[in-house]
Amino acid sequence: MSDRAREFLLDWFSGHVQPLPPVRRLAEAVRLATYCRTDAMDAGIALQEIRDATGGDLILKLIQALDIAAHLHQDAPIAPEMKTLIETQAIFESEMSHDMDGRTEVDF
């Protein structure tokens, strides 16, 4: 994943992902994905870079971020900006991919 796309997504998620009830998360993820792609293009980041940085599924990454935000909101009463930073970083650091040999590599 490109550092530029990763940094853009970390910053973008931290500014847009907020805790929501479970029934609203899918619709919000779809809505946020549309805005994220638009903002990425406006920032000069190719959509392929965004696809690569999210493992091809921006909506899934947004759902994961929304889930984490909701759990952090319930479990850890800390500053809102810290919650968003923690949840966003956790998503990107926990990504795993399998290469052609079946080995597991961590993508950062």
Contacts in CASP RR format, 6 or more apart in sequence:
PFRMAT RR
TARGET T0000
AUTHOR 0000-0000-0000
METHOD contacts of the structure
MODEL  1
MSDRAREFLLDWFSGHVQPLPPVRRLAEAVRLATYCRTDAMDAGIALQEI
RDATGGDLILKLIQALDIAAHLHQDAPIAPEMKTLIETQAIFESEMSHDM
DGRTEVDF
1 49 0 8 1.000
1 52 0 8 1.000
1 53 0 8 1.000
1 107 0 8 1.000
1 108 0 8 1.000
2 49 0 8 1.000
2 52 0 8 1.000
2 53 0 8 1.000
4 45 0 8 1.000
4 49 0 8 1.000
5 40 0 8 1.000
5 45 0 8 1.000
5 49 0 8 1.000
5 50 0 8 1.000
5 52 0 8 1.000
5 53 0 8 1.000
6 53 0 8 1.000
6 92 0 8 1.000
6 108 0 8 1.000
8 40 0 8 1.000
8 43 0 8 1.000
8 45 0 8 1.000
8 50 0 8 1.000
9 36 0 8 1.000
9 50 0 8 1.000
9 53 0 8 1.000
9 54 0 8 1.000
9 61 0 8 1.000
9 88 0 8 1.000
9 92 0 8 1.000
10 85 0 8 1.000
10 88 0 8 1.000
10 89 0 8 1.000
10 92 0 8 1.000
12 36 0 8 1.000
12 39 0 8 1.000
12 40 0 8 1.000
13 62 0 8 1.000
13 65 0 8 1.000
13 84 0 8 1.000
13 87 0 8 1.000
13 88 0 8 1.000
13 91 0 8 1.000
14 81 0 8 1.000
14 84 0 8 1.000
14 85 0 8 1.000
14 88 0 8 1.000
15 84 0 8 1.000
16 32 0 8 1.000
16 35 0 8 1.000
16 36 0 8 1.000
17 32 0 8 1.000
17 62 0 8 1.000
17 65 0 8 1.000
17 66 0 8 1.000
17 69 0 8 1.000
17 84 0 8 1.000
17 87 0 8 1.000
17 88 0 8 1.000
18 66 0 8 1.000
18 69 0 8 1.000
18 84 0 8 1.000
19 66 0 8 1.000
19 69 0 8 1.000
19 70 0 8 1.000
19 72 0 8 1.000
19 73 0 8 1.000
19 74 0 8 1.000
19 83 0 8 1.000
20 28 0 8 1.000
20 66 0 8 1.000
20 69 0 8 1.000
20 70 0 8 1.000
21 70 0 8 1.000
22 70 0 8 1.000
25 63 0 8 1.000
25 66 0 8 1.000
25 67 0 8 1.000
25 70 0 8 1.000
26 63 0 8 1.000
28 62 0 8 1.000
28 66 0 8 1.000
29 59 0 8 1.000
29 60 0 8 1.000
29 62 0 8 1.000
29 63 0 8 1.000
29 66 0 8 1.000
30 59 0 8 1.000
32 62 0 8 1.000
33 58 0 8 1.000
33 59 0 8 1.000
33 62 0 8 1.000
36 50 0 8 1.000
36 58 0 8 1.000
36 62 0 8 1.000
37 47 0 8 1.000
37 50 0 8 1.000
37 58 0 8 1.000
40 46 0 8 1.000
40 47 0 8 1.000
40 49 0 8 1.000
40 50 0 8 1.000
41 47 0 8 1.000
50 58 0 8 1.000
51 58 0 8 1.000
53 92 0 8 1.000
54 60 0 8 1.000
54 61 0 8 1.000
55 61 0 8 1.000
55 95 0 8 1.000
55 97 0 8 1.000
55 107 0 8 1.000
61 91 0 8 1.000
64 91 0 8 1.000
65 87 0 8 1.000
65 88 0 8 1.000
65 91 0 8 1.000
68 86 0 8 1.000
68 87 0 8 1.000
68 90 0 8 1.000
68 91 0 8 1.000
69 83 0 8 1.000
69 84 0 8 1.000
69 87 0 8 1.000
72 78 0 8 1.000
72 83 0 8 1.000
72 86 0 8 1.000
72 87 0 8 1.000
73 83 0 8 1.000
76 83 0 8 1.000
92 108 0 8 1.000
93 106 0 8 1.000
93 108 0 8 1.000
95 106 0 8 1.000
95 107 0 8 1.000
95 108 0 8 1.000
96 104 0 8 1.000
96 105 0 8 1.000
96 106 0 8 1.000
96 107 0 8 1.000
97 104 0 8 1.000
97 105 0 8 1.000
97 106 0 8 1.000
97 107 0 8 1.000
98 104 0 8 1.000
98 105 0 8 1.000
99 105 0 8 1.000
END
